[in-house]
Amino acid sequence: MLPLFGLLIFVCSAFCGKYPEPYYGRFIGKLQEFAHGIKGDVYAVDESTIFIKGFSYDGTGPDAFFWIGNSPRPSPEGQIIPYPEDYVGREPPVLGAHNNTNIILRLPMGKRLRDIRWLSVWCRRFTVDFGEVFIPPNLEVPKPRVLPEFKRLAHGLRSDNISILDAKTFYIPNLHYDGAGPDAYFWVGNGTEPTPFGIKVPNEMGSLDPLRGYQGEDIEIQLPGSLTVYDIDWLAVWCVQYRHNFGHVLIPKDLDVPPALGQTKISTSSTPRSSPPTNCREFLDKRLQVQWLMKGDQVQITLSAKMREDQYVAFGLSGAQNRPQMAGGDVTVAFYDTVSRTFQAVDYYMSHPAQCDGKSGVCPDERIGGRNDVTVISGERKNGVTKIVYTRPLQTNEAVNDRSIPSQGEVSVIAAFGPLNSRREANAHSITDKTTEDFRIDFSSFDDHDCSGSLYDLTLLDGPQPWPPSRITGETVFSAKIGPTGGKRGYTPITGHPSWGIAWYINDLLIPEITVERGQTYTFMVEGGDDSTNPARYHPFYITDSVEGGFGQKSEKEQKRQKVYAGVAYNRDGYPYPTAAGRYCEWTHKSIDKSSEKETFQEFVETLRLECEPGSPAILNWTVPLDAPDLLYYQCYTHTNLGWKIQVVNPGYNSQQNGDDTSGAQTSIFSVVGTISCILAAVTISTNSPSHIF
């Protein structure tokens, strides 16, 4: 009989077709020797770890160290990489002799490979470079990979998102399993789902005994022998005796994780450790608790929020010091994705407080050309509380999209709750769901604890009653302006969709349902803004079959999924552009949003005032096609979820209704005299007569 290790290697050989071995990470180059027998092949293991294969040095330099810097060539303006890392004493030891030694170096002071240009063996006393290698620009380094949680099939098995830390190491946070399986093991293999033809994986203690029960523990397990994640398709908890899968997670094929060289060291539930800091602050009427812990060049943040499943929580750095400011802010938006059943934490930059249009506004960094520098560690949702743990570097080297977290000292922070849109991106929050005071945190602090109780005991009050929807029937001329959504009484309860905080006001009513007849011509006077350089005030009007709109920010494939009926034309090259923009007119709050205080829309309107920029409205003339469907929508070309329904009926319907449909509807209290005069003064723009040709 083969010994266990030999059997594993034998079985492993049947699975292989893996990443090339031996694998040390991304090759940087060979150390160029100038003196003292310097040799070695240098690899990037991950963002902050270097591996030198076969390092040699005669050890006779009087004051030599591993040395890194960002100058064009090695120079005194560098810094030491301590080796060995766990040295004893106040100063790192001088580098000793090595003969074909494999060495792991961890970059100090929060540095990453993209922050340095070279690695040198440098004599500090005589400012001499003994040997060097240069870091290629834009070097793509291996990174850990976050997977979904275990599929929940039997025996209470569940976890938070599982991480592949390196080619052999899995980190499984918040593991639950009742331990009742008679012959259960961590189990890996090939194929589309677990089968009896797998390999046992030792538990977190290195044992191959049947699995015990787990109650929310964080554990780390390693693949046996020469097996790596590139050899397997799944990780499962499997009962060998009864051939039963308790739950599993699939391993993607496009992995590029760090090699397993012994550099991975994390703290787990089974790892002895000292008492961690108990930093915790409360925000937003104690509905959000923020915990943090600085770990070298990163900060680990835990957001615990009492919120609905369709909401996000945002937390990060204010756009200005000493006051809460959204514009210029750098936040993480965290939420539970009900579609993929995963917890998400996404890096956002807010160039201004407008909906993201793909170029500016409140946008994920990746959508505007940056990187998502946030890594999800774990997530959990129970009893109405969402808890997400993530890490973020103190310095990201993204000058535009990210702000630096100081390693010491206070910084102003902001937080908010809000709804998610169809892209699973953040939509606007209400006035009561954001921080309005200057809150400051020192992320290097220890035991900064201000949390008073459990979120599970917090009861959320029901919101105010929504206003009834409005309807317009029998009209042929419409004015279209921008205005507030009415908070928890307006857009979202009326439509069931998240809003950005602004919406279309048609004839001075908040997103009324409009009834039009087939074959009839209608005129829309549009005042949504015509300055495309200011996306917060650029809302061209168009008519479509899309319930969310935003045609201009869709991909070509997505644009083909919706049909446009008015407000969009195409230039000679076939590219779409909006035809109905006009000057910008907006109903704004006289003071603050008082929608929650006003029982009727008419009372709410009295708290608003109309502000219009100089210029003229655009006029969109639309003849309803005879084959138009029964339901269409008026929308914004550049942003989603600003408009609502157009009911399309057969000719003569409005005459039968005598042009009167006011039951249960909002009523406009504004004069239409100004509307008529503006129409007479406007330059007409129609779908048949575009205002410009590219």
VENSULCOR-V378622 format. One line per field, one symbol per residue. ss: DSSP state (2 for helix, 1 for strand, 0 for the rest). phi: phi as a letter, one per 20 degrees, with the letter a starting at -180 (. if undefined). burial: 1 if it has 24 or more other C-alpha atoms within 12 Angstrom, else 0. A space follows every 10 residues. Layout:
ss: ???
phi: ???
burial: ???
This chain:
ss: 0002222222 2222200000 0000011111 0110000011 1111110011 1111111000 0001111110 0000000011 1000000000 0000000111 1111110000 0022200111 1110000111 1111000000 0000110000 0000000100 0011110011 1111111000 0001111110 0000000111 1000000000 0001111111 1100000022 2001111110 0001111111 0000000000 0000000000 0000000001 1110000111 1111100111 1111110000 1111111001 0010000001 1111111000 0111111111 0000100000 0111222200 0001111111 1100111111 1110000000 0000000001 1111111111 0000010000 2221000011 1100000010 0000222000 0000000000 1100001111 1111002220 2222200000 0111110011 0011111000 1111110100 0000222000 1111000010 2220022220 0001110111 0000011100 0001111110 0000222000 2222200111 1100000111 1110000000 1111110001 0000111110 0022220000 0000000000 0022222222 2011010010 0000
phi: .fggffffff fgffefpdgg dfddoefeqe feedammfbq edcefbfccd ddemfcafme ffbebfccac fgcgbfecbe efbffefdof dffffefbcm eecdddfelm fcgfecdbcc eceffdlcee abbdefflfe dfcgcedffg fedblmfaae gedefbfcdd ddelfcafme ffbebfbcrd oebfcfeccf dgffenedfg fefccmeecc ccfelefcff ecdbccdcef fdlceeqbce dfeefbeffe dneeccecfe efbffffdfa cdcllmecdd dbbecmecce cdddcebffe ddcdbreffb fmafbffnfc cdddaeeffe lcecccfccd fafcgfdncb oecfgffdnd ceedcfeabb cblmddccdb dbffcdmdfe ecdeeffbne bfccbadaee efemdfdfef fedcfddeec cdfefcmedc eeaeffeede fffffffffe bccnedccdc cdafenledd gfffendfce ocbfddlmdf kffddcdfne dcddedcdnc efecffcccf ebdbeefdmm gfdefgffff eddedanccc efenefbfdc dmfdccfdff ccfdffedfc ffffffedce ccefpcfedd ecefffdfff ccbebefece lddbecedcf gnffffelmc bdfmdfcfdd feffffffff efefccfecf fbcf
burial: 0000000100 1100100110 0011111111 1100110111 1111111111 1110111010 1011111111 0011110111 1110000000 0001110000 0011111101 1111111111 1111000111 1111100010 1111111111 1001101111 1111111111 1111111010 1011111111 0011110111 1111000001 1101011111 1111111111 1111111111 0001111111 1100111111 1011010000 0000000011 1111111111 1111001111 1111111111 1111111110 0001111111 1111111000 0111111111 1111111111 1111111001 1111111111 1000111111 1111110000 1111111000 1111111111 1001111111 1111100011 1111100000 0000100000 0000011111 1111111111 1111111111 1101101111 1111111111 1111111101 0111111111 0100111111 1111111111 1110000000 0001111110 0000011111 1111111100 0011110001 1101101100 0000011111 1111000100 1111111111 1111111110 0001000000 1000111100 0000100110 0111111001 1000
